[in-house]
């Protein structure tokens, strides 16, 4: 999002205010591996470090990076941005060689359902490790995506005004793949509790008017 701001200023400065801004590839890339390891290394221990666990290339940290990026892109100056890649298998795909779904698969599924069911974006924001995206639909339904990317606390406290009662909520974390959870709401105050200290994402849907 910040790079798009720089690119917009640059294009405008050189007389191209209508020039589209496009990122043709983006994907999470972790801190515990490098390009040569992910593409060329056949060492089983290295491959395990890259591809297994919550902080891995396609683990829950990657999934939450993906969701936070998608949410932030909704308020960016980019015209197009392409996730790399929606290929069935491989280092950058959403399934492993045994066709088991990565956490990134569930992140993309969650966001796909969100943009299908809610056509209007109300607000997108990031504060610290937490990114939120508020949306609504024609029937009066509202939803809030809450993504904690790399946060060190197990608790996320929210103040939500004008959304109404909570209808349902789902959780995506290291152990849950869009599992239904109970969320308590009182006077607009919502407390979300992560099951562990890893990244996690919540989608909260509210009763339409």
C-alpha positions as CSV (number, residue, x, y, z in Angstrom):
1,X,0.0,0.0,0.0
2,X,2.8,2.4,0.9
3,X,4.7,1.6,-2.4
4,X,1.6,2.4,-4.3
5,X,1.5,5.8,-2.7
6,X,5.1,6.4,-3.9
7,X,4.3,5.2,-7.4
8,X,1.2,7.4,-7.7
9,X,3.2,10.5,-6.7
10,X,5.9,9.5,-9.2
11,X,3.5,9.0,-12.1
12,X,1.6,12.2,-11.3
13,X,4.9,14.2,-11.1
14,X,5.8,13.0,-14.6
15,X,2.4,13.9,-16.1
16,X,0.7,10.5,-16.0
17,X,-2.2,10.9,-13.6
18,X,-4.4,8.4,-15.4
19,X,-1.7,5.7,-15.5
20,X,-2.8,2.4,-13.9
21,X,-0.8,1.0,-11.0
22,X,-0.5,-2.8,-11.1
23,X,1.4,-5.3,-9.0
24,X,1.7,-8.5,-11.1
25,X,2.9,-10.8,-8.2
26,X,2.6,-10.7,-4.5
27,X,2.9,-13.4,-1.8
28,X,4.1,-13.9,1.8
29,X,7.8,-14.5,2.1
30,X,9.1,-15.5,5.6
31,X,12.2,-14.6,7.5
32,X,13.5,-18.1,8.1
33,X,14.3,-19.1,4.5
34,X,15.7,-17.6,1.3
35,X,15.1,-17.8,-2.5
36,X,17.6,-20.6,-3.1
37,X,16.2,-22.7,-0.3
38,X,12.6,-22.5,-1.5
39,X,13.4,-23.2,-5.1
40,X,16.4,-25.4,-5.2
41,X,17.0,-27.1,-1.9
42,X,16.1,-30.8,-1.6
43,X,17.2,-31.2,2.0
44,X,14.2,-32.6,3.9
45,X,15.0,-30.6,7.0
46,X,15.1,-27.4,5.1
47,X,11.9,-28.2,3.2
48,X,10.2,-29.0,6.5
49,X,11.3,-25.7,8.0
50,X,10.0,-23.8,5.0
51,X,6.7,-25.5,4.5
52,X,5.5,-26.8,7.9
53,X,4.4,-25.0,11.0
54,X,2.5,-21.8,11.8
55,X,5.2,-19.5,10.6
56,X,5.9,-21.4,7.4
57,X,5.6,-20.3,3.7
58,X,1.9,-21.3,3.6
59,X,1.1,-21.6,7.3
60,X,-1.2,-19.4,9.3
61,X,1.2,-16.4,9.4
62,X,1.2,-16.5,5.6
63,X,-2.6,-16.8,5.5
64,X,-3.0,-13.8,7.8
65,X,-0.5,-11.8,5.8
66,X,-2.6,-12.6,2.7
67,X,-5.9,-11.5,4.4
68,X,-4.3,-8.3,5.8
69,X,-2.9,-7.4,2.4
70,X,-6.2,-8.0,0.7
71,X,-8.0,-5.8,3.3
72,X,-5.4,-3.0,2.9
73,X,-5.5,-3.2,-0.9
74,X,-9.1,-2.1,-0.7
75,X,-7.9,1.4,0.3
76,X,-4.7,1.5,-1.8
77,X,-4.0,3.4,-5.0
78,X,-3.4,0.2,-6.8
79,X,-5.7,-0.6,-9.7
80,X,-4.9,-4.3,-9.8
81,X,-2.8,-6.7,-7.7
82,X,-2.3,-10.4,-8.5
83,X,-1.7,-13.0,-5.7
84,X,0.9,-15.5,-6.7
85,X,-0.2,-18.0,-7.1
86,X,-3.5,-19.8,-7.3
87,X,-1.9,-22.9,-8.7
88,X,-3.1,-26.2,-7.3
89,X,0.3,-27.4,-6.0
90,X,3.9,-26.2,-5.6
91,X,5.9,-23.8,-3.5
92,X,3.5,-20.9,-4.2
93,X,0.3,-22.8,-4.6
94,X,-2.6,-23.4,-2.2
95,X,-2.1,-27.2,-1.8
96,X,0.9,-29.3,-1.0
97,X,2.2,-32.2,-3.1
98,X,-0.3,-34.5,-1.3
99,X,-3.2,-32.1,-2.2
100,X,-3.7,-31.0,1.4
101,X,-5.0,-27.5,1.6
102,X,-2.6,-24.8,2.9
103,X,-3.8,-22.2,5.3
104,X,-3.7,-19.7,2.5
105,X,-6.4,-21.7,0.7
106,X,-8.8,-21.0,3.6
107,X,-7.7,-17.3,3.7
108,X,-8.6,-16.9,0.0
109,X,-11.8,-18.8,0.5
110,X,-12.8,-16.5,3.4
111,X,-12.1,-13.4,1.4
112,X,-13.8,-14.7,-1.7
113,X,-17.0,-15.3,0.3
114,X,-16.7,-11.8,1.8
115,X,-16.6,-10.0,-1.5
116,X,-19.3,-12.2,-2.9
117,X,-21.8,-11.5,-0.1
118,X,-20.9,-7.9,0.8
119,X,-20.6,-5.5,-2.1
120,X,-19.8,-2.2,-0.2
121,X,-16.7,-1.4,1.7
122,X,-17.2,0.8,4.7
123,X,-13.7,1.1,6.1
124,X,-10.3,-0.5,6.0
125,X,-7.7,0.1,8.7
126,X,-4.5,-1.2,10.3
127,X,-3.3,-0.5,13.8
128,X,-0.2,-2.4,15.0
129,X,-0.6,-6.1,14.1
130,X,-4.4,-5.8,13.7
131,X,-6.1,-5.1,10.3
132,X,-9.8,-4.6,10.0
133,X,-12.2,-4.4,7.0
134,X,-15.8,-3.4,7.5
135,X,-18.3,-4.2,4.8
136,X,-22.1,-4.2,4.2
137,X,-24.6,-5.5,1.6
138,X,-27.9,-4.4,0.1
139,X,-30.0,-6.3,2.7
140,X,-28.5,-4.4,5.6
141,X,-26.1,-7.1,6.6
142,X,-22.8,-6.0,7.9
143,X,-19.5,-7.9,8.5
144,X,-16.1,-7.2,10.0
145,X,-12.9,-9.0,9.1
146,X,-10.3,-8.9,11.9
147,X,-6.8,-10.1,11.1
148,X,-4.0,-10.3,13.7
149,X,-0.8,-10.7,11.7
150,X,2.1,-11.6,14.0
151,X,0.6,-10.1,17.1
152,X,2.0,-11.1,20.5
153,X,-1.3,-10.8,22.5
154,X,-4.0,-13.5,22.6
155,X,-6.7,-10.9,23.1
156,X,-8.1,-8.3,20.6
157,X,-10.6,-5.7,22.0
158,X,-12.9,-4.0,19.6
159,X,-15.4,-1.2,19.8
160,X,-18.0,-1.6,17.0
161,X,-20.7,1.0,16.6
162,X,-23.8,0.8,14.4
163,X,-23.4,-2.9,13.4
164,X,-26.1,-4.5,15.4
165,X,-26.1,-7.9,17.2
166,X,-23.6,-10.5,16.3
167,X,-25.2,-13.2,14.1
168,X,-22.2,-15.6,13.6
169,X,-18.4,-15.6,13.6
170,X,-15.7,-17.9,12.2
171,X,-12.0,-18.4,13.1
172,X,-9.0,-19.2,11.0
173,X,-5.9,-20.0,13.0
174,X,-3.2,-22.7,13.2
175,X,-5.7,-25.3,14.4
176,X,-9.0,-24.1,12.9
177,X,-10.1,-23.7,9.3
178,X,-13.0,-21.3,9.3
179,X,-14.6,-22.9,12.4
180,X,-17.7,-21.4,13.9
181,X,-17.1,-19.7,17.3
182,X,-19.1,-17.8,19.9
183,X,-18.5,-14.1,20.2
184,X,-19.8,-12.0,23.1
185,X,-20.9,-8.4,22.3
186,X,-22.0,-5.8,24.9
187,X,-22.7,-2.2,24.0
188,X,-20.6,-2.5,20.9
189,X,-17.6,-4.0,22.8
190,X,-16.3,-7.2,21.4
191,X,-13.4,-9.3,22.8
192,X,-11.8,-11.8,20.5
193,X,-9.5,-14.4,22.1
194,X,-6.9,-16.2,20.0
195,X,-6.4,-19.9,21.0
196,X,-2.6,-19.4,20.9
197,X,0.0,-16.7,20.3
198,X,0.2,-17.3,16.5
199,X,-1.5,-15.2,13.9
200,X,-5.3,-15.5,13.5
201,X,-8.2,-14.1,11.6
202,X,-11.9,-13.7,12.5
203,X,-14.9,-12.9,10.4
204,X,-17.8,-11.5,12.4
205,X,-21.2,-11.1,10.7
206,X,-24.0,-9.0,12.2
207,X,-27.8,-9.3,12.0
208,X,-29.1,-7.2,9.2
209,X,-31.8,-4.6,9.8
